[in-house]
Amino acid sequence: MPKKPTGLIYGVDDKPPPVTVLLLGLQHIYVMSSGWILVAVVVTAIGGSEEQAANVIRMSMIASGLGTILQSLANSPVGSGYLCPLSSGPAYIAASVSAGRVGGLPLIFGLTLASGLFEGLLSRVMGRLRPLFPPEVTGLVVTMVGIELVTLGCPRFLGFTETKGALNGASTAVAVITLLAMIGPTVWGKGKLRLYPLLIGLGAGYISAYALDVLKIERLGAFLSAPLVSLPQRAAAGLSFNLAVLPAFLVAALASTLKGVGDLTLCQKINDADWRRTDMKSVSGGIAAGGICTGLSGLFGGMGQSTFSSNVGFSLATGATSRSIALGIGALIILLAFFPKLAAVFVTIPEPVMGAIVVYVACYMIIAGVQVMTSRMLDSRRTFVIGIALIFGLSVDMVPGLYRNVPVMLEPMFASALAVSTILVVLLNLLFRIGVTRRHVLELTGEAESSDVIFDFMETHGSAWGARRDVIQRAAAALNEFAETAAALELARAKIEVQVSFDEFNLDVDIRYDGRPMEFPALRPTEVALLEDKTALAGLSGFLIRHYADRIKTEAENGRCRVHLHFDH
């Protein structure tokens, strides 16, 4: 069972009071609202009407709500068991615009459904694809998501628009006030005050925006004109498919999947003080929830869905990661889709306030991604995997137009810094895995003084491999216990040969010798046995070795003995 970190107020298994769930859910929905803004951008970019945009947004909201609820399911084939909301993600923007210009909304909906099915298929083989997702890959994806938020947050924060080409002092002042209002309770707040930085920031932002004439009364028009209650309607468009545009959606689904792996890895890390590695079973369920969410969105008449990294960062900032909050978020989003006037509230958020929120959560995303990347020692191989992917990913935004002339089929791969980094980090990780398995042999004399030799051997090679220190220490302790017991009982007639191999995910210690086999009892010898029977000490050593190793296998034939110790990495 995961160990709850001390910084969390409500951990994943905790159940906050209903009022707290409601208030936290509303804050998360504010963060997610930027995804629905992207939906409006896509629909208007292909010539759709405001009515069509509203219909697509409301259907996307229903899919988001259902997906967020599914995501929170624990111990299920569908769902990761974590608070990791889904909303209309940026990964599908370029592909959706391309499809919309070719075949309108029907083609967007049809290919969104197809990409959801593709993501669902990927979820079923996530366990076998674990080599694709080491910490340096998932950590970089999380970091790039945070970096990509810079392009969304900073222009809004500073009131910059390409048409005006200048910064807006009043907008900047509003954004600074909003950001400071959120930072205050996060850094200096005590107790449950930390749970509501967004509500505090929104209050300060709206007041300052009105006082500085940034929020115009006319902007409330969408809220005032919207009906109180109405049934969400699917846009008047069916489903269609086009094989020529399908690859763009498959690339978008792959990027969304890898982003989901990064987000869910971060969820695991922030909910477990003893986190060591990604739990691929939980990730598989989470990706399945994302695939179902995207498929339903296409079927209902909405846009592609992805896990929303900003919400993961926000849950880390507030110290509230309870899956009960996800249930509240999902129910509220679905409810909002039936109350257009309530949903219209999110349209009225002043741009600098939204920019401050994006900057706030980006801080957590970038640093959290770096922490995941550095959870293992960065050797030369990992340095190039991360460095090359990071450099060329950043080049998308730092050198505008650099990839303007790539072939049409490859445009989705170069549509964003996240897409470029994601694809490169996966390919480079696979390339640099060639020759990654390392093997070294150690010969033990069977004498007790070999203890120093064992620990020096494991420490030296473990550091060179970039293996986690705790795994190396467990392997060294197990090997030392075996060597001491073998010497005390004179199990080996000659030298003991030890082969240690490491391949990123597995550390194996293979021990071979001529002599008598050693026993590895599953139960610890009793205190009475340890006092009365000298051989019980050997049983205690065998028990400890079984405890140190994740798996143990023994063989003995014609006086030749083999002990295989396996350690998960």
Phi and psi in degrees as a GROMACS rama.xvg file:
@    title "Ramachandran Plot"
@    xaxis  label "Phi"
@    yaxis  label "Psi"
@TYPE xy
-59.8145  143.702  PRO-2
-89.7136  122.482  LYS-3
-67.4318  124.213  LYS-4
-64.5552  149.952  PRO-5
-66.8588  -24.0789  THR-6
-77.8197  -9.41808  GLY-7
-88.0308  135.378  LEU-8
-84.2817  -47.6947  ILE-9
-123.75  109.595  TYR-10
-77.4007  179.632  GLY-11
-60.7797  -32.7405  VAL-12
-94.0323  -4.4681  ASP-13
-77.6444  159.053  ASP-14
-123.725  97.7651  LYS-15
-65.882  160.447  PRO-16
-60.6282  152.906  PRO-17
-54.0594  -40.863  PRO-18
-63.6537  -40.3868  VAL-19
-64.1916  -42.0328  THR-20
-60.1637  -42.0296  VAL-21
-63.0433  -48.751  LEU-22
-67.323  -41.6875  LEU-23
-66.0108  -38.2043  LEU-24
-62.2908  -41.5165  GLY-25
-62.7128  -39.8285  LEU-26
-64.4094  -42.2298  GLN-27
-63.0837  -37.5989  HIS-28
-66.2277  -37.2439  ILE-29
-58.4676  -42.6681  TYR-30
-64.9387  -39.3556  VAL-31
-72.9677  -18.7383  MET-32
-61.3039  -23.3567  SER-33
-63.3571  -27.8508  SER-34
-65.6958  -37.121  GLY-35
-75.2824  -25.9075  TRP-36
-64.0837  -38.0542  ILE-37
-63.2584  -34.3897  LEU-38
-60.1121  -46.1447  VAL-39
-61.6418  -37.1263  ALA-40
-61.7084  -43.8571  VAL-41
-64.4137  -48.6412  VAL-42
-63.154  -44.0868  VAL-43
-69.6192  -30.0918  THR-44
-66.6346  -25.9559  ALA-45
-100.528  11.8258  ILE-46
87.8917  16.2421  GLY-47
-75.4087  160.171  GLY-48
-86.0969  167.426  SER-49
-64.0084  -35.7599  GLU-50
-64.1066  -42.8432  GLU-51
-63.556  -41.9973  GLN-52
-60.6641  -42.3459  ALA-53
-63.3466  -41.0039  ALA-54
-64.6893  -43.6134  ASN-55
-65.8797  -38.4045  VAL-56
-63.1207  -45.9765  ILE-57
-66.8008  -36.6487  ARG-58
-70.0127  -36.127  MET-59
-65.1491  -35.9967  SER-60
-63.9482  -41.6671  MET-61
-62.5612  -43.5997  ILE-62
-63.1949  -40.4913  ALA-63
-61.4821  -43.7135  SER-64
-63.0643  -46.0388  GLY-65
-63.8159  -42.2667  LEU-66
-64.5309  -39.4652  GLY-67
-65.0748  -38.1583  THR-68
-67.1024  -46.3894  ILE-69
-59.068  -40.09  LEU-70
-60.9314  -30.8203  GLN-71
-80.0976  -9.33607  SER-72
-67.4498  130.722  LEU-73
-104.563  151.45  ALA-74
54.423  45.2372  ASN-75
-138.756  149.095  SER-76
-60.3208  -23.1918  PRO-77
-117.856  123.813  VAL-78
108.666  142.465  GLY-79
-92.8803  -18.5238  SER-80
86.6204  12.6401  GLY-81
-122.107  162.022  TYR-82
-80.1607  96.5138  LEU-83
-146.415  77.2769  CYS-84
-59.2027  154.991  PRO-85
-114.653  142.583  LEU-86
-151.547  174.794  SER-87
-63.4333  116.274  SER-88
-99.2149  157.423  GLY-89
-68.6352  -17.7839  PRO-90
-60.227  -27.715  ALA-91
-97.1763  -0.990623  TYR-92
-61.7704  -55.8431  ILE-93
-60.9304  -43.5921  ALA-94
-64.688  -39.977  ALA-95
-67.6275  -40.6955  SER-96
-63.2692  -43.7457  VAL-97
-61.4947  -45.2199  SER-98
-66.5239  -39.9553  ALA-99
-63.1016  -35.6386  GLY-100
-73.742  -21.0899  ARG-101
-89.4639  -47.1142  VAL-102
-134.216  15.9746  GLY-103
67.7914  -164.728  GLY-104
-60.619  -37.8783  LEU-105
-56.3969  -39.4155  PRO-106
-70.3047  -38.3106  LEU-107
-60.2711  -46.4056  ILE-108
-65.5408  -42.5043  PHE-109
-64.0677  -44.8067  GLY-110
-75.8739  -26.7795  LEU-111
-64.3274  -42.0696  THR-112
-60.8043  -43.6159  LEU-113
-63.2715  -41.0657  ALA-114
-68.0901  -31.7528  SER-115
-64.5985  -41.7409  GLY-116
-63.7289  -39.4659  LEU-117
-63.7307  -43.5295  PHE-118
-65.0568  -36.4465  GLU-119
-63.8082  -40.2632  GLY-120
-64.3355  -41.138  LEU-121
-59.7033  -37.042  LEU-122
-62.7825  -27.4494  SER-123
-76.4827  -15.7288  ARG-124
-117.784  18.5305  VAL-125
-61.6546  -35.0599  MET-126
-61.5794  -39.6568  GLY-127
-75.1491  -19.1184  ARG-128
-94.2927  13.1934  LEU-129
-54.4643  -37.1881  ARG-130
-58.5431  -19.252  PRO-131
-76.8304  -15.353  LEU-132
-125.895  52.1595  PHE-133
-69.7715  169.41  PRO-134
-55.7866  -34.2701  PRO-135
-66.896  -28.6521  GLU-136
-77.4556  -53.6601  VAL-137
-65.5354  -36.7408  THR-138
-64.4167  -41.2591  GLY-139
-65.8597  -39.5991  LEU-140
-61.0843  -44.3388  VAL-141
-62.1813  -43.7074  VAL-142
-62.7363  -42.6716  THR-143
-66.5714  -32.7254  MET-144
-61.4475  -44.1017  VAL-145
-63.7579  -42.262  GLY-146
-65.3356  -37.873  ILE-147
-66.1106  -26.0667  GLU-148
-65.9644  -19.3867  LEU-149
-59.2053  -42.9447  VAL-150
-68.275  -23.3126  THR-151
-88.6561  -36.6609  LEU-152
-86.6551  -44.4798  GLY-153
-64.1619  -44.7983  CYS-154
-59.1494  -40.8267  PRO-155
-68.843  -38.4031  ARG-156
-60.7469  -41.2612  PHE-157
-97.0313  2.7262  LEU-158
67.273  32.8609  GLY-159
-93.9091  134.328  PHE-160
-133.434  147.057  THR-161
-64.4486  -30.979  GLU-162
-68.2796  -42.4665  THR-163
-83.8483  -32.8622  LYS-164
65.529  25.6416  GLY-165
-147.201  158.536  ALA-166
-80.5572  153.761  LEU-167
-113.004  114.541  ASN-168
-62.3026  -41.408  GLY-169
-65.0901  -42.3498  ALA-170
-63.5636  -41.9419  SER-171
-61.5236  -41.421  THR-172
-62.2418  -42.5931  ALA-173
-61.9173  -43.7377  VAL-174
-64.4777  -41.8957  ALA-175
-62.9518  -44.6292  VAL-176
-60.8677  -44.2315  ILE-177
-62.6478  -46.1027  THR-178
-63.8123  -44.196  LEU-179
-64.6613  -35.2256  LEU-180
-65.9808  -29.6364  ALA-181
-83.0826  -38.42  MET-182
-66.1562  -37.2296  ILE-183
-52.1078  -60.7023  GLY-184
-66.8754  -26.673  PRO-185
-70.3449  -42.1915  THR-186
-86.9499  -45.4367  VAL-187
-108.256  -9.20543  TRP-188
-69.2382  152.042  GLY-189
-121.49  148.404  LYS-190
63.8318  -138.797  GLY-191
-77.5337  -4.76362  LYS-192
-60.9794  -29.5572  LEU-193
-63.8062  -18.5149  ARG-194
-75.1133  -19.0354  LEU-195
-123.365  39.9319  TYR-196
-65.2383  -33.4028  PRO-197
-70.1982  -42.1248  LEU-198
-63.7787  -39.8294  LEU-199
-64.4985  -43.6819  ILE-200
-64.2926  -41.3197  GLY-201
-62.7757  -42.7796  LEU-202
-60.3855  -48.4444  GLY-203
-63.9953  -36.7629  ALA-204
-67.4959  -45.8651  GLY-205
-63.8768  -43.0552  TYR-206
-63.6972  -47.3967  ILE-207
-67.8872  -34.9017  SER-208
-65.2671  -39.531  ALA-209
-69.8986  -41.48  TYR-210
-65.5034  -34.7327  ALA-211
-95.5573  11.314  LEU-212
63.8104  28.775  ASP-213
-87.4758  -33.9523  VAL-214
-95.272  112.138  LEU-215
-89.1611  146.571  LYS-216
-59.7345  -34.4752  ILE-217
-60.7786  -26.6378  GLU-218
-67.1463  -20.3786  ARG-219
-80.508  3.65177  LEU-220
-59.7017  -41.1186  GLY-221
-61.0821  -36.8885  ALA-222
-71.2985  -43.5864  PHE-223
-69.6078  -35.0142  LEU-224
-85.1296  -16.6391  SER-225
-71.614  140.975  ALA-226
-68.6863  157.412  PRO-227
-70.2799  -46.5404  LEU-228
-135.319  138.044  VAL-229
-163.224  153.627  SER-230
-77.2155  132.643  LEU-231
-62.2746  138.438  PRO-232
-120.095  139.714  GLN-233
-72.1587  139.404  ARG-234
-57.4593  144.164  ALA-235
-68.8793  73.827  ALA-236
-156.316  142.755  ALA-237
-90.6015  -144.025  GLY-238
-123.865  136.987  LEU-239
-142.658  162.956  SER-240
-133.57  150.566  PHE-241
-147.636  113.266  ASN-242
-63.1407  -27.3226  LEU-243
-67.7882  -31.1515  ALA-244
-95.9657  -14.5449  VAL-245
-55.9814  -43.0737  LEU-246
-55.2782  -35.0474  PRO-247
-62.0938  -38.7703  ALA-248
-73.9567  -33.5123  PHE-249
-66.8218  -38.8783  LEU-250
-64.5249  -41.5334  VAL-251
-62.6628  -40.6036  ALA-252
-65.1409  -38.7003  ALA-253
-64.6233  -44.9443  LEU-254
-62.3708  -40.4922  ALA-255
-64.552  -38.1737  SER-256
-64.4493  -47.278  THR-257
-65.0948  -37.5683  LEU-258
-62.001  -40.2035  LYS-259
-63.3176  -39.7892  GLY-260
-61.0187  -43.7441  VAL-261
-63.1343  -44.3952  GLY-262
-64.5126  -43.1285  ASP-263
-70.9755  -33.0941  LEU-264
-61.6571  -42.5215  THR-265
-64.4236  -39.4562  LEU-266
-58.6844  -43.9166  CYS-267
-63.2243  -42.1433  GLN-268
-65.9497  -43.3739  LYS-269
-76.3428  -12.268  ILE-270
-102.834  1.31131  ASN-271
-137.959  111.525  ASP-272
-65.2365  -22.3149  ALA-273
-105.696  24.6523  ASP-274
-57.8409  135.903  TRP-275
-125.507  -40.7513  ARG-276
-149.807  163.321  ARG-277
-70.4532  130.44  THR-278
-85.2484  101.84  ASP-279
-70.6334  -22.9777  MET-280
-65.8834  -44.5585  LYS-281
-65.037  -42.0042  SER-282
-62.67  -41.8854  VAL-283
-58.1692  -44.58  SER-284
-64.6392  -37.1757  GLY-285
-66.7704  -41.0413  GLY-286
-66.8935  -36.0242  ILE-287
-61.4524  -41.9722  ALA-288
-61.7163  -40.9175  ALA-289
-64.072  -40.4071  GLY-290
-63.9567  -42.895  GLY-291
-63.9295  -41.3829  ILE-292
-61.1268  -46.2657  CYS-293
-66.1703  -42.3218  THR-294
-61.4412  -44.6745  GLY-295
-64.1369  -36.9586  LEU-296
-61.7429  -44.8079  SER-297
-63.6147  -39.5749  GLY-298
-67.7061  -39.7893  LEU-299
-73.9647  -25.4495  PHE-300
106.977  42.3225  GLY-301
-126.084  -172.331  GLY-302
-101.076  167.285  MET-303
-59.0039  144.04  GLY-304
-114.188  148.483  GLN-305
-142.567  158.473  SER-306
-61.155  141.672  THR-307
-100.421  104.594  PHE-308
-60.1581  -35.0586  SER-309
-58.7926  -36.3669  SER-310
-71.0254  -34.373  ASN-311
-64.0245  -44.3063  VAL-312
-62.4047  -38.1061  GLY-313
-67.9178  -39.791  PHE-314
-63.9422  -34.7917  SER-315
-66.8698  -40.0736  LEU-316
-66.3573  -38.4779  ALA-317
-84.2219  -17.9629  THR-318
75.6901  22.5354  GLY-319
-126.465  107.492  ALA-320
-123.218  18.6462  THR-321
-62.2282  136.304  SER-322
-67.7981  -18.3445  ARG-323
-63.0994  -31.7821  SER-324
-64.3035  -36.1762  ILE-325
-62.1816  -38.5418  ALA-326
-62.777  -41.2976  LEU-327
-65.0029  -41.728  GLY-328
-60.8796  -48.8531  ILE-329
-59.3192  -45.4161  GLY-330
-65.0779  -40.3748  ALA-331
-65.2655  -41.5945  LEU-332
-63.2822  -45.6771  ILE-333
-61.63  -41.065  ILE-334
-62.1972  -42.6037  LEU-335
-61.5555  -31.3228  LEU-336
-64.4489  -23.0673  ALA-337
-94.6717  -6.70295  PHE-338
-123.065  84.0575  PHE-339
-56.297  -33.0151  PRO-340
-66.5476  -38.2582  LYS-341
-69.5095  -41.8237  LEU-342
-63.7365  -32.176  ALA-343
-67.1169  -17.9348  ALA-344
-57.5003  -36.6705  VAL-345
-71.1026  -22.4288  PHE-346
-73.304  -23.0105  VAL-347
-87.3689  -0.669242  THR-348
-60.4832  123.158  ILE-349
-59.6631  143.948  PRO-350
-56.1983  -45.7516  GLU-351
-65.4782  -29.1763  PRO-352
-67.7257  -44.5242  VAL-353
-61.6371  -40.1809  MET-354
-61.7379  -40.9649  GLY-355
-64.3294  -39.0949  ALA-356
-64.022  -43.0808  ILE-357
-63.6279  -43.4338  VAL-358
-62.0831  -41.0802  VAL-359
-58.3254  -50.8243  TYR-360
-75.9442  -28.4398  VAL-361
-62.4766  -35.7965  ALA-362
-56.3323  -45.4484  CYS-363
-69.9281  -39.0331  TYR-364
-64.3424  -45.8982  MET-365
-63.9261  -48.5034  ILE-366
-68.0487  -39.5453  ILE-367
-63.3553  -39.7059  ALA-368
-63.0022  -41.3311  GLY-369
-62.6485  -39.9141  VAL-370
-63.6175  -38.8449  GLN-371
-65.8679  -43.8467  VAL-372
-60.7677  -39.3572  MET-373
-92.1907  11.2672  THR-374
-68.1838  -15.9952  SER-375
-124.093  155.142  ARG-376
-61.9297  131.813  MET-377
-87.8019  96.1296  LEU-378
-80.1763  -175.034  ASP-379
-61.0221  -39.9531  SER-380
-62.6696  -50.1441  ARG-381
-65.8222  -32.7423  ARG-382
-60.8612  -43.5743  THR-383
-73.3161  -35.8163  PHE-384
-59.4515  -49.1783  VAL-385
-72.9879  -46.042  ILE-386
-61.508  -48.9807  GLY-387
-64.2241  -46.0146  ILE-388
-62.8867  -38.9324  ALA-389
-67.4291  -43.9706  LEU-390
-62.1428  -50.5053  ILE-391
-74.6379  -25.6279  PHE-392
-66.346  -45.7792  GLY-393
-64.9963  -26.4218  LEU-394
-63.4761  -24.5247  SER-395
-60.0492  -44.5407  VAL-396
-90.8311  -28.3426  ASP-397
-79.94  -25.2331  MET-398
-125.93  79.5236  VAL-399
-56.8569  137.184  PRO-400
85.254  0.350792  GLY-401
-60.6167  -36.3043  LEU-402
-111.363  28.3676  TYR-403
-64.3829  -33.1468  ARG-404
-102.15  20.5436  ASN-405
-70.2753  154.801  VAL-406
-55.12  149.032  PRO-407
-56.2594  -39.1832  VAL-408
-64.7195  -25.258  MET-409
-96.9547  -3.38211  LEU-410
-55.7817  -40.5809  GLU-411
-61.1971  -27.6639  PRO-412
-73.2709  -20.0953  MET-413
-116.502  19.0393  PHE-414
-75.4177  -22.2401  ALA-415
-153.576  162.665  SER-416
-61.3439  -37.7069  ALA-417
-63.251  -44.129  LEU-418
-62.7315  -46.2797  ALA-419
-63.1985  -47.6548  VAL-420
-63.1453  -42.671  SER-421
-61.5618  -49.7754  THR-422
-65.2919  -43.2503  ILE-423
-65.7848  -42.8918  LEU-424
-67.2056  -33.6171  VAL-425
-69.3233  -47.6248  VAL-426
-64.1257  -42.9277  LEU-427
-67.6729  -36.1839  LEU-428
-62.0362  -41.9365  ASN-429
-66.0356  -42.2289  LEU-430
-62.4941  -47.4646  LEU-431
-79.2541  -1.8679  PHE-432
-76.8956  -13.5337  ARG-433
-60.8794  122.571  ILE-434
75.9725  17.4646  GLY-435
-74.2412  -26.0504  VAL-436
-69.6292  126.329  THR-437
-115.424  140.211  ARG-438
-132.973  137.847  ARG-439
-141.305  146.875  HIS-440
-114.393  138.409  VAL-441
-128.137  133.473  LEU-442
-107.137  128.442  GLU-443
-107.475  140.113  LEU-444
-81.2572  -13.5881  THR-445
90.4737  3.68692  GLY-446
-94.703  154.756  GLU-447
-65.6249  -27.7418  ALA-448
-73.3998  0.63081  GLU-449
-73.4611  -3.07289  SER-450
-56.7093  -48.5615  SER-451
-62.071  -37.3166  ASP-452
-62.0803  -42.457  VAL-453
-63.7713  -49.9831  ILE-454
-67.5335  -37.7747  PHE-455
-64.9103  -41.8385  ASP-456
-60.983  -49.6507  PHE-457
-68.4663  -40.1408  MET-458
-65.9777  -43.3321  GLU-459
-63.4629  -51.5127  THR-460
-74.2937  -34.2377  HIS-461
-61.1261  -40.1854  GLY-462
-66.3513  -40.3317  SER-463
-66.0624  -33.1019  ALA-464
-79.4767  -18.0883  TRP-465
76.8721  25.8188  GLY-466
-75.8565  153.417  ALA-467
-65.4446  137.889  ARG-468
-62.9359  -38.7851  ARG-469
-65.0062  -34.8102  ASP-470
-68.8689  -43.7164  VAL-471
-61.2723  -40.496  ILE-472
-66.2333  -39.2061  GLN-473
-65.9831  -42.1905  ARG-474
-64.4172  -41.6919  ALA-475
-64.3698  -41.3153  ALA-476
-64.713  -42.1042  ALA-477
-63.7341  -44.9407  ALA-478
-64.8609  -37.9516  LEU-479
-67.6716  -40.8566  ASN-480
-59.21  -42.8831  GLU-481
-64.0932  -45.4324  PHE-482
-61.8022  -42.4398  ALA-483
-66.5906  -41.0738  GLU-484
-67.8323  -41.3729  THR-485
-60.9365  -38.2048  ALA-486
-70.0504  -42.3064  ALA-487
-67.0287  -39.1  ALA-488
-95.6068  -2.36154  LEU-489
53.778  51.1148  GLU-490
-71.3671  -36.2186  LEU-491
-98.093  136.803  ALA-492
-84.6409  -17.9937  ARG-493
-145.219  -156.932  ALA-494
-67.3124  150.921  LYS-495
-101.857  126.143  ILE-496
-98.3336  125.729  GLU-497
-119.767  122.21  VAL-498
-111.973  122.312  GLN-499
-110.974  126.449  VAL-500
-126.222  147.816  SER-501
-141.724  134.276  PHE-502
-140.712  43.4988  ASP-503
81.0539  -46.0652  GLU-504
-112.419  -10.6976  PHE-505
-138.895  136.493  ASN-506
-119.636  118.587  LEU-507
-120.098  133.502  ASP-508
-117.304  114.281  VAL-509
-109.19  116.124  ASP-510
-110.512  126.477  ILE-511
-130.951  139.09  ARG-512
-163.81  162.403  TYR-513
-97.818  127.594  ASP-514
153.256  -149.378  GLY-515
-96.4826  143.73  ARG-516
-71.6638  154.774  PRO-517
-102.41  144.468  MET-518
-95.2074  146.942  GLU-519
-129.689  80.1423  PHE-520
-64.8879  146.848  PRO-521
-79.9164  -21.6211  ALA-522
-109.619  142.393  LEU-523
-71.2847  133.617  ARG-524
-59.5576  144.695  PRO-525
-71.379  162.613  THR-526
-63.454  -35.9638  GLU-527
-63.566  -43.7215  VAL-528
-63.7691  -38.2829  ALA-529
-65.7468  -30.8752  LEU-530
-80.6179  -32.8112  LEU-531
-101.129  -24.3042  GLU-532
-119.846  116.761  ASP-533
-64.8516  -33.1834  LYS-534
-71.3564  -13.4381  THR-535
-66.0443  -26.2668  ALA-536
-63.0713  -37.578  LEU-537
-64.808  -37.2246  ALA-538
-64.5852  -36.6255  GLY-539
-64.8829  -41.2457  LEU-540
-62.0126  -42.6962  SER-541
-63.098  -38.6933  GLY-542
-64.0215  -42.6388  PHE-543
-63.845  -41.1339  LEU-544
-62.1169  -42.9246  ILE-545
-61.9221  -33.3074  ARG-546
-72.8575  -39.1626  HIS-547
-66.4543  -42.7084  TYR-548
-84.0812  150.042  ALA-549
-77.4784  -32.9981  ASP-550
-146.066  150.001  ARG-551
-139.245  140.292  ILE-552
-138.741  134.728  LYS-553
-125.711  147.747  THR-554
-141.257  148.531  GLU-555
-150.26  123.712  ALA-556
-150.289  124.323  GLU-557
54.2667  39.357  ASN-558
81.6475  -1.36929  GLY-559
-100.203  119.259  ARG-560
-109.384  147.031  CYS-561
-137.793  132.933  ARG-562
-124.855  122.558  VAL-563
-114.242  118.805  HIS-564
-107.937  127.121  LEU-565
-115.463  135.696  HIS-566
-126.476  122.048  PHE-567
-69.5096  143.272  ASP-568
